[in-house]
Amino acid sequence: TSAPALFQPKTGPLGLTDWEKVYAAGPSKWTEADIFEARELSRDGVVIAQLNRGHLVRRHDLRPRVRSQHPWRLPRPCLKAHTDV
């Protein structure tokens, strides 16, 4: 297709393109919606931010391994283990 790679979301373990989530600016044979009107976006320009949450660790994932009097302060070895990628 002519859609930029940024607008072709990948899904699943194989990283296949999820074509149902690729939008065009105007109506097409697959949809009658105009993405700018549907999402109330300005046609003058928008900012798109792609978030990568794969590097974040949930707080409850650390609790069983952390034994500290201060739950908000993690011991150094625990922090090092999760920052070495």
C-alpha positions, 0 to 999 in steps of 0.5 A: 500500500501507499501508507507509510510504515508508521501508520501500519501497526504490527501485531502478534508474535510474527509482527504482521500488519493489522490492516483493520487499523490502517486509516486513510484520510478520506472515505474508501471502499473499505470505510465511509469514515474520514479519519480527521472527522472521526477523531476530531483531528486538525487537517492543518497538522497533528503530532503522532507519538508512538509509545514503546511500553515493552521496557517498563516493569510493573510495580507488582512484578518487583514486589515478591523479589524486593525486601526493603523497609522502604517499598519506594526504594529498590535495592541496587541489585534489583535496579541493575537487573532490570536496566541491563537489556 
